[in-house]
Amino acid sequence: MALTVAFLFHLLLLYTLQMQGSSAVTDVFVKTGDDLILNLTTEIPSDATVWSWQFTNKAIVTFITGSKPTVQKSHTGRVEVLDEKYSVRLKNLQKSDSGIYTAKVTTPIDTELTQYNVTVQDPVSPVELTFTCAFGSSSSYNLTATCRTDDSSISITMRWENQTCNQEGEERRSVTKSGSSLHIYKLKESIVCNHSNQVSRNESKENIENHCTLHGEPRKHHWYLLLILLAFLLFFIYIGYRKRKKTGDNGNFDNTIYALPERKDQTETSKETAEDESCSPTTTYSTVGSSLSKGATNMRGNDQPESVYSQIKAV
């Protein structure tokens, strides 16, 4: 009797240890569309003849000693059996594939070998970091940084006073409606907004100096930059003006045509004058200067007797 009780006690203890081992569930997070490999974490008992991978207590792959593994029709094309110790690959997981996956011996006795709690998640959405100002006086105001997602938002407030930006309160965290984490905090001279879950992460970071500037009192170095830019602008305008003026002066000089007086022979001049007189015999010619010779005057008198010539000699 005592031996029977001891045997039953040890059998119960062994069963309890097996149940405790099987209760250790491994949490796994997978991004939507990714694959997942399920591995056995314990050895298959030597007396086992049938074992399987199950999803929510329904077999998706069955192994029988001496036979090829069988994939159930509901998972054909979505489950791949690997050669390494009866591991399987789950392909293109969707949110509907979230749940408990169990490796289990069914013959000769039900024994759980490995268990996974699989959660399929979408990547987190981008975050939007915005700033608003609330002026309390001419020397200070509050700057509120808000971190927003598709379904949630959190904020922190900094106070600007004496050209120093200080944070009021600690960093803030929250859990969104979709189960992701939203975190906003001040890091040195920047505000960081972090949106993450177990499979993805998005972050936005902006410098406080770009927003935390006292209204009507911009920083001095901004004025310095403006003055430098203005000086450069005036310098280039002056250089352009000088260059344009110089180019215009050169163009006027090059295009100027100076008329030089022609010196004609007195004989040719006399002939031209005689021809003009033949066309108009009543024309009175007035010759000014001392360049006409006496012979030329006599020639005109002989050629045109009807013309009246008046010769004015230089004194």
Residue pairs with C-beta under 8 A, 6 or more apart in sequence:
18 111
18 112
19 112
21 42
21 112
22 111
22 112
22 113
22 115
23 115
24 115
25 100
25 115
25 116
25 117
26 41
26 114
26 115
26 116
26 117
27 116
27 117
27 119
28 36
28 116
28 117
28 118
28 119
29 118
29 119
29 120
29 121
29 197
29 198
29 199
30 36
30 93
30 118
30 119
30 120
30 121
30 199
31 120
31 121
31 122
31 123
31 199
31 200
32 93
32 94
32 95
32 120
32 121
32 122
32 123
33 92
33 93
33 94
34 92
34 93
35 89
35 90
35 91
35 92
35 93
36 89
36 90
36 93
36 118
37 82
37 87
37 88
37 89
37 90
38 53
38 87
38 88
38 89
38 90
38 101
38 103
38 114
38 116
39 84
39 85
39 87
39 114
40 85
40 86
40 87
40 103
40 113
40 114
41 113
41 114
42 113
42 114
44 51
44 86
44 105
44 113
45 105
45 111
47 108
48 65
48 105
48 107
48 108
48 111
49 64
49 65
49 107
49 108
50 62
50 63
50 64
50 65
50 105
50 106
50 107
51 62
51 63
51 86
51 103
51 104
51 105
51 106
51 107
51 113
52 59
52 60
52 61
52 62
52 63
52 103
52 104
52 106
53 59
53 60
53 61
53 79
53 88
53 101
53 102
53 103
53 104
54 60
54 101
54 102
54 103
54 104
55 75
55 97
55 99
55 100
55 101
56 99
56 100
57 102
58 72
59 72
60 71
60 72
60 74
60 75
60 79
60 88
61 69
61 70
61 71
61 72
61 75
61 79
61 81
61 88
62 69
62 70
62 72
63 69
63 86
64 70
69 81
69 86
71 79
71 81
77 91
78 90
78 91
78 92
79 88
79 89
79 90
79 91
80 88
80 89
80 91
81 87
81 88
82 88
82 89
86 103
90 97
90 101
90 118
93 118
93 120
94 120
95 120
95 121
95 122
96 120
97 118
97 120
98 118
98 119
98 120
99 117
99 118
100 115
100 116
100 117
100 118
101 115
101 116
101 118
102 112
102 113
102 114
102 115
102 116
103 112
103 113
103 114
103 115
104 110
104 111
104 112
104 113
105 111
105 113
119 198
121 179
121 197
121 198
121 199
121 200
122 178
123 199
123 200
124 149
124 180
124 195
124 196
124 197
124 200
124 201
124 202
125 149
125 150
125 195
125 202
126 149
126 195
126 202
126 204
127 147
127 148
127 149
127 182
127 193
127 194
127 195
127 202
127 203
127 204
128 147
128 148
128 149
128 204
129 145
129 146
129 147
129 148
129 191
129 193
129 204
129 205
129 206
130 145
130 146
130 148
131 143
131 144
131 145
131 146
131 191
131 206
131 211
132 143
132 144
132 146
133 141
133 142
133 143
133 144
133 211
133 215
134 141
134 142
134 144
135 141
135 215
136 142
138 216
139 161
139 162
139 214
140 159
140 160
140 161
140 162
140 214
141 159
141 160
141 214
141 215
142 157
142 158
142 159
142 160
142 168
143 157
143 158
143 159
143 160
143 165
143 208
143 211
143 212
144 155
144 156
144 157
144 158
145 155
145 156
145 157
145 158
145 184
145 191
145 193
146 153
146 154
146 155
147 153
147 154
147 155
147 182
147 183
147 184
147 193
147 195
147 204
149 176
149 180
149 182
149 195
150 178
151 176
151 177
151 178
152 174
152 176
152 177
152 182
153 182
154 172
154 173
154 174
154 182
154 184
155 172
155 184
156 167
156 168
156 169
156 171
156 172
156 184
156 185
156 186
156 191
157 167
157 168
157 169
158 165
158 166
158 167
158 168
158 186
158 208
158 212
159 165
159 166
159 168
160 166
160 212
160 213
160 214
163 214
165 189
165 208
165 212
167 186
171 183
171 184
171 185
171 186
172 183
172 184
172 185
173 181
173 182
173 183
174 181
174 182
175 181
175 182
176 182
176 195
178 197
179 197
180 195
180 196
180 197
181 194
181 195
181 196
181 197
182 193
182 194
182 195
183 192
183 193
183 194
183 195
183 196
184 191
184 192
184 193
184 194
185 191
185 192
186 192
186 208
187 205
189 207
189 208
189 209
190 205
190 206
190 207
190 208
191 205
191 206
191 208
192 203
192 204
192 205
193 203
193 204
193 205
194 201
194 202
194 203
195 201
195 202
195 203
196 202
213 219
266 291
266 292
266 293
266 296
267 296
269 296
270 296
270 299
270 300
273 285
273 300
274 299
274 300
274 303
274 304
276 283
276 285
277 283
277 285
277 300
277 303
277 304
277 307
278 303
278 304
281 304
281 306
281 307
282 307
283 307
284 307
284 308
284 309
284 310
285 307
285 309
285 310
286 310
286 312
287 309
287 310
287 311
287 312
288 312
288 314
289 314
290 313
290 314
292 311
297 309
297 311
300 307
300 309
301 309
